[in-house]
Amino acid sequence: MTGLDTSILLFYVAGILAFSYRLHRRHPTQDVFLAGRTMGWFPIGLSVMITLFSAVNFVAFPAEIIEHGLYVWAALPVFVLVAIPVTRLFIPFFHRMQLTSVYAYLEHRFDRRVRLLAAGLFIFWRLCWMATALYATAQLLSVVTGLSHTLLIIVAGGVAAFYTAIGGIRTVMWTDVIQFVILLTGIGGAFWIAWGAPGPGWNDFWAQARISGALQPFAPFDPEFLSWRPTVRITLWSGLIGTFVAFLTRYGADQMVVQRYFTARNLDAAVRGFWWNILAALTALLLLSALGLAIAAGPVDDTLPAMARLGAFAKGLPFGLTGLLAAGLLAATMSSIDSGLNSCLASWMTDFEGRTGGPAINWRQERRYRTLVAVLAVSAILLAFVVGRAGDLFSIVNRVINGVGSPLLALILLAMFSRACNARGAWIGGWVGILASVTISFSWDGLALHYYAVVNLLITILACRLAAASTRRQDPVTPEQLTWMFSTNGT
């Protein structure tokens, strides 16, 4: 990178640290997990979006288009489709409980074992996610900057851990807002340059994109895209069904996201924030799609692998845009790491340690919170060095990240809708679903990428129902549990 690019990147890192420290000074004794339930729809929406977006999308989405085409567009309508159950059912259901951890609901519905099982899976799941984000960032930034892959993983994880430790959820969410702006500016600037690169006009651009295969499955049309066969890598149906399950897991059973509903000042803020997240996510993904198409149709050597072409393009950007794009990539990464760290610790300290008392933590708890942030960050950094062995980034996201999260959704759905499922069934079936999901996601090749989430969900639900049916004693929802569910004083 040039001196200007390096200066932009360093200025971004310094600015984020300074902002987080200033916010901490304004709120020295704060609710590190819920921000006093005072957040509005704007920071909630952008925080949810960029938290789930991460560097994996930043890198994997355009790389997938360069390598395979527009098959990934099958998932875009799901953003709107999933909003129906999320805004009308999940957000109102959980917001009225006034919880810190969503998995506390599983203890009231089933028992403490099920709560701890879900919380443990969530922490493992998000550790994998954070490691994947760090790996994706370092993979591209090492090409762009020439810096060591190891150094970049450590720096990105360390900076995010620092401001998460000193600030809590309020700092995390407002930092996410700034990082969304950086991210969108970086993508937009890169897209602007790339779009003008292919040739003199629109016709030339689309011709080059078609020749490169980046317009598949639409031009030329691929009949396999409409196939129902579950072994086709991506089809319209696997994209719609599988992504719906994956998104429902994210928005309805993921502590990292549901925790943001809990920070809302009221239900309307939570719902409006969700819709704002959908708009922001679609905007970012469409920009990344355009960037991928422009690179596929552009002058970069098309014999190179997709990741190498993306890196070569980023290195060739003028006017400091390489530094801005690198800052955007780093922003996407740190937004995932900070949110992952805070939500994992919210689950650990609430579900496992049973922290009680008021929303603001005392100095001993704050010191323990910071220590645990460091421990969790180190774990994610170490895991990032091995996560790349699971395959290309797009496969890692859909096979491992989306697939392993499905048992969480299964437990939440059974708790909400199945009166026949008892604690024993949820406990045994949950373990069966988790072990099956990990085995399938890591070792079963050949299934359509988006179907891993669906298969793992169905296996967990079936295992829970069979385990519940195998016991003579049924323990359906009691009147007391129903009263708690719909009260505003759940703990």
C-alpha positions as CSV (number, residue, x, y, z in Angstrom):
1,M,0.0,0.0,0.0
2,T,1.0,3.6,-0.4
3,G,1.7,6.0,2.5
4,L,-1.7,7.5,2.0
5,D,-3.4,4.1,2.2
6,T,-1.5,3.2,5.3
7,S,-2.4,6.5,6.9
8,I,-6.1,6.0,6.2
9,L,-6.0,2.6,7.8
10,L,-4.1,3.8,10.9
11,F,-6.4,6.8,11.2
12,Y,-9.4,4.5,11.1
13,V,-8.0,2.3,13.9
14,A,-7.0,5.3,16.0
15,G,-10.4,6.9,15.5
16,I,-12.3,3.8,16.6
17,L,-10.2,3.5,19.7
18,A,-10.6,7.2,20.6
19,F,-14.4,7.1,20.0
20,S,-14.9,4.0,22.2
21,Y,-12.8,5.5,25.0
22,R,-14.7,8.8,24.8
23,L,-18.0,6.9,25.0
24,H,-16.8,4.9,27.9
25,R,-15.8,8.2,29.7
26,R,-19.4,9.4,29.2
27,H,-20.9,6.2,30.6
28,P,-18.3,4.9,33.1
29,T,-20.8,2.8,35.1
30,Q,-23.0,1.2,32.5
31,D,-25.0,-1.8,31.7
32,V,-22.5,-3.7,29.6
33,F,-25.0,-6.1,28.2
34,L,-28.3,-4.1,27.7
35,A,-27.3,-0.4,27.6
36,G,-30.0,0.4,30.1
37,R,-32.6,-0.7,27.5
38,T,-32.4,2.8,26.0
39,M,-31.3,2.2,22.4
40,G,-33.2,3.5,19.5
41,W,-34.0,1.9,16.1
42,F,-31.2,3.5,14.2
43,P,-28.2,2.0,16.1
44,I,-30.1,-1.3,16.7
45,G,-30.7,-1.8,12.9
46,L,-27.2,-0.9,11.8
47,S,-25.6,-2.9,14.6
48,V,-27.6,-6.0,13.7
49,M,-26.7,-5.6,10.0
50,I,-23.0,-5.1,10.3
51,T,-22.6,-7.6,13.1
52,L,-24.1,-10.4,10.9
53,F,-22.5,-9.0,7.8
54,S,-18.8,-9.4,8.8
55,A,-15.7,-9.7,6.7
56,V,-16.9,-13.1,5.6
57,N,-19.6,-11.5,3.4
58,F,-17.2,-8.7,2.4
59,V,-14.8,-11.2,1.0
60,A,-16.9,-14.3,0.2
61,F,-19.8,-12.6,-1.6
62,P,-17.9,-10.9,-4.5
63,A,-15.4,-13.9,-4.6
64,E,-18.4,-16.3,-5.0
65,I,-19.8,-14.2,-7.8
66,I,-16.4,-14.0,-9.6
67,E,-16.0,-17.8,-9.2
68,H,-19.5,-19.1,-9.8
69,G,-21.9,-16.3,-10.8
70,L,-25.1,-14.9,-9.4
71,Y,-26.4,-18.1,-7.8
72,V,-26.2,-16.4,-4.4
73,W,-29.0,-14.0,-5.4
74,A,-31.4,-16.9,-4.6
75,A,-31.0,-15.9,-1.0
76,L,-31.7,-12.2,-1.3
77,P,-35.6,-12.4,-1.2
78,V,-35.3,-14.2,2.1
79,F,-34.4,-11.0,3.9
80,V,-37.9,-9.8,3.3
81,L,-39.6,-13.2,3.7
82,V,-38.0,-13.9,7.1
83,A,-39.1,-10.4,8.4
84,I,-42.7,-11.7,8.7
85,P,-42.2,-14.2,11.5
86,V,-39.4,-12.2,13.1
87,T,-41.3,-8.9,13.4
88,R,-44.7,-10.4,14.2
89,L,-43.7,-13.3,16.4
90,F,-40.1,-13.5,17.7
91,I,-39.3,-9.8,18.5
92,P,-42.6,-9.2,20.4
93,F,-42.3,-12.6,22.2
94,F,-38.8,-12.0,23.5
95,H,-38.9,-8.3,24.0
96,R,-41.7,-8.5,26.5
97,M,-39.7,-10.9,28.7
98,Q,-37.1,-8.3,29.6
99,L,-34.3,-10.9,29.6
100,T,-30.5,-10.5,29.3
101,S,-29.9,-13.9,27.7
102,V,-32.5,-15.4,25.4
103,Y,-31.6,-18.9,26.7
104,A,-33.1,-18.1,30.1
105,Y,-36.4,-18.7,28.5
106,L,-35.4,-22.4,27.9
107,E,-34.8,-22.9,31.7
108,H,-38.3,-21.6,32.4
109,R,-39.8,-23.7,29.6
110,F,-37.7,-26.8,30.2
111,D,-35.0,-26.8,32.8
112,R,-31.5,-25.5,33.6
113,R,-29.7,-28.3,31.7
114,V,-31.4,-27.2,28.4
115,R,-30.5,-23.6,29.0
116,L,-26.8,-24.4,29.6
117,L,-26.8,-26.7,26.6
118,A,-28.1,-23.9,24.3
119,A,-25.8,-21.3,25.8
120,G,-22.8,-23.6,25.4
121,L,-23.6,-24.3,21.8
122,F,-24.1,-20.5,21.1
123,I,-20.7,-19.7,22.5
124,F,-19.0,-22.4,20.5
125,W,-21.0,-21.4,17.4
126,R,-20.0,-17.7,17.7
127,L,-16.4,-18.6,18.4
128,C,-16.3,-20.3,15.1
129,W,-17.9,-17.3,13.5
130,M,-15.4,-14.9,15.0
131,A,-12.5,-17.1,13.9
132,T,-13.9,-17.3,10.4
133,A,-14.2,-13.5,10.2
134,L,-10.6,-13.0,11.4
135,Y,-9.4,-15.6,8.9
136,A,-11.3,-13.9,6.0
137,T,-9.9,-10.5,6.9
138,A,-6.3,-11.6,7.2
139,Q,-6.6,-13.6,3.9
140,L,-7.4,-10.6,1.9
141,L,-5.6,-7.9,3.9
142,S,-2.4,-9.8,3.7
143,V,-2.5,-9.6,-0.1
144,V,-3.5,-6.0,-0.1
145,T,-1.1,-4.7,2.6
146,G,1.8,-7.3,2.3
147,L,1.6,-7.7,6.1
148,S,1.8,-11.1,7.8
149,H,-1.4,-13.1,8.0
150,T,-0.7,-13.9,11.6
151,L,-0.1,-10.3,12.5
152,L,-3.3,-9.2,10.9
153,I,-5.4,-11.8,12.8
154,I,-3.8,-10.7,16.1
155,V,-4.3,-6.9,15.4
156,A,-7.9,-7.2,14.3
157,G,-8.9,-9.4,17.2
158,G,-6.9,-7.4,19.7
159,V,-8.3,-4.0,18.8
160,A,-11.9,-5.2,18.8
161,A,-11.3,-6.9,22.2
162,F,-9.9,-3.7,23.6
163,Y,-12.8,-1.4,23.0
164,T,-15.3,-4.2,23.8
165,A,-13.6,-4.6,27.2
166,I,-13.7,-0.9,28.1
167,G,-17.1,-0.1,26.7
168,G,-19.8,-2.8,26.7
169,I,-22.8,-3.1,24.5
170,R,-23.4,0.7,24.1
171,T,-19.9,1.3,22.8
172,V,-20.2,-1.8,20.6
173,M,-23.4,-0.7,19.0
174,W,-22.5,2.9,18.3
175,T,-19.1,1.8,17.1
176,D,-20.9,-0.5,14.7
177,V,-22.8,2.6,13.3
178,I,-19.5,4.2,12.4
179,Q,-18.1,1.0,11.0
180,F,-21.1,0.7,8.8
181,V,-20.4,4.1,7.3
182,I,-16.7,3.1,6.7
183,L,-17.8,-0.2,5.2
184,L,-20.3,1.3,2.8
185,T,-17.9,4.0,1.8
186,G,-15.1,1.5,1.1
187,I,-17.4,-0.8,-1.0
188,G,-18.9,2.2,-2.8
189,G,-15.5,3.7,-3.7
190,A,-14.2,0.3,-4.9
191,F,-17.3,-0.3,-6.9
192,W,-17.1,3.1,-8.6
193,I,-13.6,2.5,-9.8
194,A,-14.3,-1.1,-10.8
195,W,-17.4,-0.2,-12.7
196,G,-15.5,2.1,-15.0
197,A,-12.7,-0.3,-15.7
198,P,-14.1,-2.9,-18.1
199,G,-14.5,-0.7,-21.2
200,P,-16.3,2.1,-23.0
201,G,-19.9,1.3,-22.3
202,W,-22.6,-0.8,-20.8
203,N,-22.8,-3.3,-23.6
204,D,-19.1,-4.1,-23.3
205,F,-19.4,-4.6,-19.6
206,W,-22.3,-7.0,-19.8
207,A,-20.6,-8.9,-22.6
208,Q,-17.4,-9.4,-20.6
209,A,-19.4,-10.4,-17.5
210,R,-21.3,-13.0,-19.6
211,I,-18.1,-14.4,-21.1
212,S,-16.6,-14.7,-17.6
213,G,-19.6,-16.7,-16.4
214,A,-20.4,-14.1,-13.7
215,L,-24.0,-13.7,-15.0
216,Q,-24.9,-17.4,-14.5
217,P,-27.5,-18.8,-13.8
218,F,-29.4,-16.1,-15.7
219,A,-27.2,-15.5,-18.8
220,P,-26.7,-18.1,-20.0
221,F,-29.6,-19.7,-18.2
222,D,-28.7,-22.8,-16.1
223,P,-31.6,-25.2,-15.9
224,E,-30.0,-26.8,-12.9
225,F,-30.8,-23.6,-11.0
226,L,-34.4,-24.8,-10.8
227,S,-33.6,-28.4,-9.9
228,W,-35.0,-29.9,-6.8
229,R,-32.0,-32.3,-6.4
230,P,-30.4,-31.7,-3.0
231,T,-26.9,-32.4,-4.4
232,V,-26.8,-29.4,-6.7
233,R,-24.5,-26.8,-5.1
234,I,-27.0,-23.9,-5.1
235,T,-30.5,-23.9,-6.6
236,L,-33.3,-21.4,-6.3
237,W,-35.1,-23.8,-3.8
238,S,-32.0,-24.5,-1.6
239,G,-31.3,-20.8,-1.6
240,L,-34.8,-19.9,-0.5
241,I,-35.5,-22.7,2.0
242,G,-32.0,-23.1,3.4
243,T,-31.4,-19.4,3.8
244,F,-34.8,-18.9,5.4
245,V,-33.8,-21.5,8.1
246,A,-30.4,-19.9,8.5
247,F,-31.8,-16.4,8.8
248,L,-34.5,-17.5,11.2
249,T,-31.7,-18.9,13.4
250,R,-29.8,-15.6,13.2
251,Y,-32.8,-13.4,14.0
252,G,-34.8,-15.6,16.3
253,A,-32.3,-17.8,18.3
254,D,-29.0,-16.0,18.2
255,Q,-28.1,-14.3,21.5
256,M,-25.9,-11.8,19.5
257,V,-29.0,-10.5,17.6
258,V,-31.8,-11.0,20.2
259,Q,-29.7,-9.1,22.8
260,R,-30.1,-6.1,20.6
261,Y,-33.9,-6.4,20.8
262,F,-33.4,-6.4,24.6
263,T,-31.5,-3.1,24.4
264,A,-34.4,-1.3,22.6
265,R,-36.3,1.3,24.6
266,N,-39.6,-0.1,23.4
267,L,-41.0,-2.7,21.0
268,D,-41.5,-0.3,18.2
269,A,-37.8,0.6,18.3
270,A,-36.8,-3.1,18.0
271,V,-39.1,-3.7,15.1
272,R,-38.1,-0.6,13.2
273,G,-34.5,-1.4,13.8
274,F,-35.0,-4.8,12.3
275,W,-36.4,-3.3,9.1
276,W,-33.6,-0.8,9.0
277,N,-31.2,-3.8,9.2
278,I,-32.9,-5.4,6.2
279,L,-32.6,-2.3,4.1
280,A,-28.9,-1.8,5.0
281,A,-28.0,-5.5,4.4
282,L,-29.6,-5.5,1.0
283,T,-27.9,-2.3,0.0
284,A,-24.5,-3.6,1.0
285,L,-25.0,-7.0,-0.7
286,L,-26.1,-5.5,-3.9
287,L,-23.1,-3.2,-3.9
288,L,-20.8,-6.2,-3.3
289,S,-22.6,-8.0,-6.1
290,A,-21.9,-5.1,-8.5
291,L,-18.3,-5.1,-7.3
292,G,-17.9,-8.8,-8.0
293,L,-19.4,-8.4,-11.4
294,A,-17.1,-5.5,-12.2
295,I,-14.0,-7.4,-11.2
296,A,-15.2,-10.5,-13.1
297,A,-15.6,-8.4,-16.2
298,G,-12.6,-6.2,-15.6
299,P,-8.9,-6.3,-16.6
300,V,-7.6,-8.5,-13.8
301,D,-6.2,-11.8,-15.0
302,D,-9.1,-14.2,-15.1
303,T,-6.8,-17.2,-14.7
304,L,-6.2,-16.3,-11.1
305,P,-8.4,-17.7,-8.3
306,A,-11.2,-15.4,-7.2
307,M,-9.5,-14.4,-3.9
308,A,-6.3,-13.5,-5.8
309,R,-8.3,-11.4,-8.3
310,L,-10.1,-9.6,-5.5
311,G,-6.7,-8.9,-3.8
312,A,-5.1,-7.8,-7.1
313,F,-8.0,-5.4,-7.7
314,A,-7.8,-3.9,-4.2
315,K,-4.1,-3.3,-4.5
316,G,-4.6,-1.4,-7.8
317,L,-7.1,1.1,-6.5
318,P,-6.0,4.8,-6.8
319,F,-6.3,7.9,-4.5
320,G,-6.1,6.1,-1.2
321,L,-9.1,3.8,-2.0
322,T,-7.0,0.8,-1.2
323,G,-6.6,2.1,2.4
324,L,-10.3,2.9,2.5
325,L,-11.3,-0.6,1.3
326,A,-8.9,-2.1,3.8
327,A,-10.5,0.0,6.5
328,G,-14.0,-1.1,5.4
329,L,-12.8,-4.8,5.6
330,L,-11.4,-4.2,9.0
331,A,-14.6,-2.5,10.1
332,A,-16.7,-5.4,9.0
333,T,-14.4,-7.8,10.9
334,M,-14.3,-5.8,14.2
335,S,-18.0,-5.3,14.2
336,S,-18.4,-9.1,14.2
337,I,-15.7,-9.6,16.8
338,D,-16.9,-7.0,19.3
339,S,-20.5,-8.1,19.1
340,G,-19.5,-11.8,19.4
341,L,-17.4,-11.1,22.4
342,N,-20.0,-9.1,24.2
343,S,-22.9,-11.5,23.5
344,C,-20.9,-14.6,24.4
345,L,-20.0,-13.0,27.7
346,A,-23.6,-12.0,28.3
347,S,-24.5,-15.6,27.9
348,W,-21.6,-16.9,30.0
349,M,-22.1,-14.5,32.9
350,T,-25.9,-14.8,32.9
351,D,-26.5,-18.4,32.0
352,F,-23.5,-20.2,33.5
353,E,-22.5,-17.8,36.3
354,G,-26.0,-16.7,37.2
355,R,-25.1,-13.0,37.6
356,T,-28.0,-11.3,39.5
357,G,-28.7,-7.8,40.7
358,G,-29.3,-4.6,38.8
359,P,-28.4,-3.9,35.2
360,A,-25.2,-2.1,36.0
361,I,-22.3,-4.3,37.0
362,N,-20.0,-3.5,40.0
363,W,-16.2,-3.1,39.8
364,R,-15.5,-6.8,40.5
365,Q,-17.9,-7.9,37.8
366,E,-16.5,-5.3,35.4
367,R,-12.9,-6.6,36.0
368,R,-14.1,-10.2,35.4
369,Y,-15.9,-9.1,32.3
370,R,-12.7,-7.6,30.9
371,T,-10.7,-10.7,31.8
372,L,-13.2,-12.9,30.1
373,V,-13.1,-10.7,27.0
374,A,-9.4,-11.2,26.7
375,V,-9.8,-15.0,27.2
376,L,-12.5,-15.3,24.6
377,A,-10.6,-13.0,22.1
378,V,-7.5,-15.2,22.4
379,S,-9.6,-18.3,21.8
380,A,-11.1,-16.8,18.6
381,I,-7.6,-15.7,17.4
382,L,-6.2,-19.2,17.9
383,L,-9.2,-20.9,16.2
384,A,-8.7,-18.5,13.2
385,F,-5.5,-20.2,12.4
386,V,-7.2,-23.5,11.7
387,V,-10.7,-22.5,10.4
388,G,-9.5,-22.2,6.8
389,R,-9.1,-26.0,6.6
390,A,-12.9,-26.4,6.3
391,G,-12.9,-25.1,2.7
392,D,-13.6,-21.9,0.8
393,L,-15.2,-19.1,2.7
394,F,-18.7,-19.4,1.2
395,S,-18.7,-23.1,2.0
396,I,-17.6,-22.4,5.6
397,V,-20.4,-19.9,6.1
398,N,-23.2,-22.2,4.8
399,R,-21.9,-25.6,6.0
400,V,-20.3,-24.8,9.3
401,I,-21.7,-21.4,10.5
402,N,-25.3,-21.7,9.3
403,G,-25.4,-25.4,9.8
404,V,-24.1,-25.6,13.4
405,G,-26.6,-23.0,14.6
406,S,-29.7,-24.9,13.6
407,P,-30.1,-26.9,16.9
408,L,-30.5,-23.5,18.7
409,L,-33.5,-22.7,16.5
410,A,-34.9,-26.1,17.0
411,L,-34.8,-25.7,20.8
412,I,-36.4,-22.3,20.6
413,L,-39.2,-23.4,18.2
414,L,-40.0,-26.4,20.4
415,A,-40.1,-24.3,23.5
416,M,-42.4,-21.8,21.9
417,F,-44.8,-24.1,19.9
418,S,-44.5,-27.7,21.2
419,R,-46.3,-28.5,24.5
420,A,-45.6,-32.2,24.1
421,C,-41.8,-31.7,24.1
422,N,-40.5,-32.0,27.7
423,A,-37.2,-31.2,29.4
424,R,-35.8,-34.7,29.0
425,G,-36.7,-34.7,25.3
426,A,-35.1,-31.2,24.7
427,W,-31.9,-32.3,26.7
428,I,-31.3,-35.6,24.9
429,G,-32.6,-34.4,21.5
430,G,-30.5,-31.2,21.8
431,W,-27.3,-33.2,22.3
432,V,-28.2,-35.6,19.4
433,G,-28.9,-32.6,17.2
434,I,-25.7,-30.8,18.1
435,L,-23.5,-33.9,17.6
436,A,-25.2,-34.7,14.3
437,S,-25.0,-31.1,13.1
438,V,-21.2,-30.9,13.8
439,T,-20.6,-34.2,12.1
440,I,-22.8,-33.4,9.1
441,S,-21.4,-29.9,8.6
442,F,-17.8,-30.9,8.8
443,S,-17.8,-34.2,7.1
444,W,-20.7,-34.6,4.7
445,D,-19.8,-33.4,1.2
446,G,-22.1,-33.2,-1.7
447,L,-25.2,-31.6,-0.2
448,A,-26.4,-28.3,-1.5
449,L,-24.7,-25.6,0.6
450,H,-27.9,-24.0,2.0
451,Y,-29.5,-27.4,3.0
452,Y,-27.0,-28.1,5.8
453,A,-29.0,-25.7,8.0
454,V,-32.3,-27.4,7.1
455,V,-31.1,-31.0,7.6
456,N,-29.6,-30.1,11.0
457,L,-32.8,-28.4,12.1
458,L,-35.0,-31.3,11.2
459,I,-32.7,-33.9,12.8
460,T,-32.7,-31.9,16.1
461,I,-36.5,-31.4,16.1
462,L,-37.1,-35.1,15.4
463,A,-34.6,-36.2,18.0
464,C,-36.2,-34.0,20.6
465,R,-39.7,-35.3,19.8
466,L,-38.6,-38.9,19.9
467,A,-36.8,-38.5,23.2
468,A,-39.8,-36.8,24.7
469,A,-42.1,-39.5,23.4
470,S,-40.0,-42.2,24.9
471,T,-40.7,-41.0,28.5
472,R,-44.0,-41.8,30.2
473,R,-44.2,-38.5,31.9
474,Q,-45.1,-35.4,29.8
475,D,-44.5,-32.0,31.2
476,P,-46.4,-29.5,28.9
477,V,-46.3,-25.8,29.6
478,T,-47.8,-25.0,32.9
479,P,-50.0,-22.0,33.7
480,E,-47.2,-20.6,35.8
481,Q,-44.8,-20.8,32.8
482,L,-47.3,-19.2,30.5
483,T,-47.8,-16.4,33.0
484,W,-44.0,-15.9,33.1
485,M,-43.7,-16.0,29.3
486,F,-46.0,-13.1,28.8
487,S,-45.0,-11.0,31.8
488,T,-42.5,-8.2,31.7
489,N,-40.6,-9.3,34.7
490,G,-38.8,-12.4,33.5
491,T,-35.2,-12.7,34.8
